[in-house]
């Protein structure tokens, strides 16, 4: 009875399961950056150094996402998502040791979990979602990331304020473990036709990365996502710190503003997914995003105590739409142009470049901050870089034209 129901509702259930998984791993990877003002005091580091945590986290994401094709083939999308959740829980758990090397290892582990979640979801949804709905549906699934940030910003800083940052980490750890257990109830119905003989080795990384850069359908997506991810995660990583240090907000209020930014991403991803399906092809849409990210960088450079709370909230909402809305568009495009059986590997290869941008972005931001002691200059530099793919995607080329719908 349950099996027949699940198969009859495969599209809806797979979307819900993968979206919840995306929410959870997003919360896991953002927990330490959001709690940076409290954590930094206890472990004796500057809050601005939290960019290095994100760099290690997304190095882990790069490592595991490029292996995801073979992991999914052997264990299935649901099991792979469970592995992602458990890996993230382990990473946060060892961070409770309050030792800098433990934070580094924990960041890497959390990143590994985050890195494999998207390819696993793409593989499952490519099997259950009709092609003409993928732009919107994949963007809805990717909305799990800003939803995770929204939930995190509203809840975890409050828990940390009243009970300490350890309680904040333990809350997220508990959620990850419970969700991993819950997914077991549907695993047998979706993880079918597994290749138990599939080997998982470093050669999978080379294969996935080569696919992303040599396939003319994937290469423009890899380049654009690499650059845009640099700006997106620079903002996500440092926004709470900047609101506390430059705008003089208390950590709880800063967390609320951080959540509003993610509300923009929550609505932005389905919106841009719909635009991509109905109005504007992928290439010009991603180009427009690049110019918009540049403008956001200009405005972020002006943040100070003169900003009213209302204006700050409006700008945060718009910034969320711009910087977080594009992710589902490029992922749905991968599923559109690549055969279903190769979607997991292709998504892993392109996502490796996305995560490389994520790792480099906060690290570059930290380096600029170290040399200039200016958040404004750092936002200007990182935002200007987004002009590169924005202009590139406007230039006609044979490889880019293959992406035009």
N, C-alpha and C positions, 0 to 999 in steps of 0.2 A: 504493500500500500504506500509506504513512505517512498520507496524507490520509484514507483510510477508517478507520484506527485512531483518528486524532484526532477525527473526527466521532463515532465510536462512543463515545468516552470524553470527550466535550465537557465535561460537568459537572465531572468530576474534574480534568481538565487545566486548565480555566479557573479553577477554585478554587485549584489549586496555583500557577498563574502569577500570579494577582492577589494571593494571600497573600504570596508571595515578594517581589513588588513592594512590597507594603505594609510588609513587614519592612525592606526596603532604604531606602525614603524615610523611615521612622520613625527608623532609625539615623542617617540624614543630618541630620535636623533636631535630634536630641538630642546629636550629637557635641560641638559647642562647649559647650553647657551642662554636660555631664558632665565635660569637661576644663577647666572654668572655673578651678578652683584653680591649675592649671599655666599656662594661657594668660594669666590676669590678671597674673601676675608679670612675664611677658615684655613685655606691651604697656602696662603701667603703669596699669591700672584696678582698681577694687575688685571682688572676686568677686560682691558683691551686685548690681552693675550688669548682670549677665548677663541679668536680666529684660528689659532693653531689647533685647538680641539677639533674644529670643523674640518681642518685640513687633514688630520689623521682619520677622522670619521669617513670622509669621502675617498680617502686612499683605500680604506677597507671596502667601500662601495664599488670602486673601480675593480678591485681584485675579484670580488665575488660576482658582480654583474656580468663580467665577461665569461665566467664559467657557467652561467645560469642555463644556457642551452642544453648542456649535457646533464646538469642536475635535474632539470625539468623532464627531460626524456627518460631518465632512469626512475625518478620518484614521483613525478606528477606535479601539477601546479599547486594543489592544495597542500601536499606534503612539503613542497618547497616553501610555501608561505608559512607553514608551521615552523620550519627551520629558521626562517627569517625572524619570526617572533621570539623564538627561544634564544637565538643569538643576540638579539637586541636586549632581552632581559638579562642575559649574562653580562653584557657590556655595562649596563647600568649598575648591576649588582656589585661588580668589582670596583666601581667608582666610589662606592661607599667606604672604601678603605682610607680615603682622604690622603692619598699618596700620589704625587704627580705621575710617576710611571704607571700606576694603576689607571689613572684617568686616560693616559695615552692608549694603553691596551684596551680599555673599555670603549674609547672612541672608535678604535679600529673595528671592534666586534659589533658595535651598534651600526656602524657604516656597512659592514658585511650584510647584516640583516636588511637594511634599507635598500642596498644595491640589488638584491635578488627579488625583491617584492614586485617591482614593476614588470620585469620580463615574465615572471610567473603569472601575473594577472593578464598581461597581453596575450600570452599563449592560451589561457583558458577562455578569455572573451572572444578571441579570434575564432574559436570553435563554436561559440554559442550565440554570437551577435551577427545579424545580417549586415552585409557590407555597407548598404546605404545608410545605416544608423551608426556606424562606428565613430565618426567624428564627434557626434554628440555624446554617445555612450562612453567612449574612452575618456572624453574630457570630464564627464560626470565622475567616472572612477578616479581620475587624477585629482578631482576636487577633494579627495580624501586627505591630500597633503595640507591644503589651507584649512580644511575642517579640523584636522589634527592640531594645527597651530592655534586655531581659534579656541578649541576646547582647552588646550594646554595653557594658553595665556589667561583664560578666565579662572582656571581652577588651581593649577600647580603653584603659582606664586602666592596665592592665598593660603594654601596648605603649608607652604614653606614659611610664610610669615608667622603663622600661628604655632606651627609645630616643628619648624626647622627644615632645611633643605633635604635632609635625609628622608623625612617623611614624604616629601615630594617625589623623590626617586623611587621609594618603595611603592607609592601609589601607581606609578606608571609600570613598574615591574609586575605588580599583581595583575594589572589589566592585560599585559602581554601574555602572561601565563594562562589566564582564564580564556582568552581568545584562542590561543593555540589548542587548548583542550576542546573548545566548542567546535572548531573546524573539523575535528575528528569525526563528528557526526555526519558530515557530508563527503568525507574523503573517498569512500569506496564508490560513490556514484559519479565522481568526476575524474578521479585518477585512474583511468583505464588505458589499455593498450600500451602499457609501460614497457620500456626496453631495459630489462634487468641486466643485460650484458653491456650496456652503455658505460664506457669508461669516462672518468672525470680526471682530466689532467691539464697541465699548463698549456698544452697544444690547443685546447679549446679557446683559451684567451687569444692566441695568435689568430686563429680562424675567425673569431668574432670580430676582432679589430680590423683584420684585413677585409672582411666583408663590408664593414661600415665605410671604409675609405676607398675601396675599389669599385663598389657598386654605385653607378651614377645616380640611382634612385635614392641612395642613402647618404651619400657624401655631403650634399648641401645641408641635410638635416643634422648631421653630426657637427658640422662647423658652426651652424647657427646656435644649436643647443649648447655647445661648448662655451661660446661667448656670452650668451644670455644668462646661462647658469651662474657665471662669475658674478654678475651684478645681482641676480636674485638672492643668492646665498650671502653675499656681502651685506645686503640690507637685512635679511632675516637674522643673520648672526649678530650684527652690531646694533640693531634698532633699539632694543631695550636699554643697552648700555648708553647709547647716545641720548635717549630720552631722559635717563637718570642724570647723566653727567652734564649735558648741554642745555636741556630744557628744564632741569631741576624737578622732574616728576619723581614721586616716590615709586618704589618697585611695583607695588600693586597697581597703581594707576598706569604705569608704563606697560604692565602686562595687559591691561585692558585695551590700550591703544594698539599694542601688538596684535591683539585678537581682532580688532577692527580691520587691520591690514589684511588679515587672513579671511575676513568676510568678503573682502574684495576679490580674493583669489577663489573663494567658494563660488561666487556668482560669475567671475571672469572666465573660469575654465569652461563651463557649459556654454556660456555666451560665445566665446571664440570658437568652440567646437561647432556650434550651430552656424556661425558665420562661415566657417570652413566648409561645412556641408552644403550650404545654401547660397552664399553670396560671393565670397572671395576665396580664390584658390590659395593653397598653402604658401607658395612662394611670396606673393605680394603681401599676404597677411603677416607672415613672419618678418618681412621687411618693415612694415608699419610698426610692429612691436619693437623693433630695434630703435627706431627714432623716438618712440614713446619712452623707452627705458632711458635713453639719453636725457630727455627732458626731466624725467624723475630725478636723475642724478644731479641736475642743475638745481632743482628745488630743494633736495635733501641737503645740499651744501649750505643752505641758508637757515637751517634749524637753529633756534636759540630760544631764550626765555620770552621773547616778544610774541611768540606764537600763542594764539588763544587755543583753548582745549577744543573748541568746536571746529576751528580751521584745521587743527592737527588731525582730528578724527576724519574729516572729509578728505584731506590729502592722503591719509593712510589708506582709506578705502580705495581711492583711485590708484595709488601705488600698488596695492594688492592685485587689482584687475590687470594692470600693465605687466608687472614683474612675475606674476604667478599664473597668468591666464593662458600662456602659450604652450605649456607642457603637453596637454592632452592632444593638441593639434598635431605635433610632430610624431607622437606615439601612434595616433590613429592612422597617420599617413604611412607609417611603416607597415601596419597591418593591412593597409589597402594595396600596397604595391608589391608585397612579398608573399609568396605562397604560405599557406597556413602552417605547414609543418616546419617552416623556417622562421616563423615570427619570433619565437623565443630567443633564438640565436641572434637574429638581426636586431631585436630590441636591446639585447644585452650588449652587442657591439656598439651601437649608437649611444646607449646609455653610459657606456664607459667614458665616452668623450664628454657627455653631459656632466658626469660626476667628476671628471678631471677638471672641468671648468669650475665646478662647485668647490673642489679642493684648492685650486689655485686662487680663486676669488678672495675668500677670507684671508688666506695667507698673504696675498698681494696687498690687501687692504691693511693688514697688520704691519707689513713692511713699510708701506707708505706712511702709516701713522707713526711708526718708530722714527722715520727720518724727518717728518714734517711736524709732528705733534698736532696735526690738524685733521679732524674728521671731514671738514669741508673739502680740502684738497683731495683726500682719499675718495670721497664720493664723486668728485668731478672727474678724476682719472678713470675710475672703474666705469662710470657712466659713458665717458667718451669712447671707450673701447667698443661699446655696443653699436657705434656707428659703422664699424667695419662690416659685419654681416648685413646690416640694414642696406648699405650701399651695394654690396656684392650681390644680394638677392634681386636687385633692380636691373643688374646687367644681364643681357641675353646671353645664354650659353646652351649648348646642346644638352649638357647634363642636368642643368636646372630646369630646362623646358620639359624634361620627362616627368617632372613633379606637378606640372600644371594640369589641373583637372579639366 
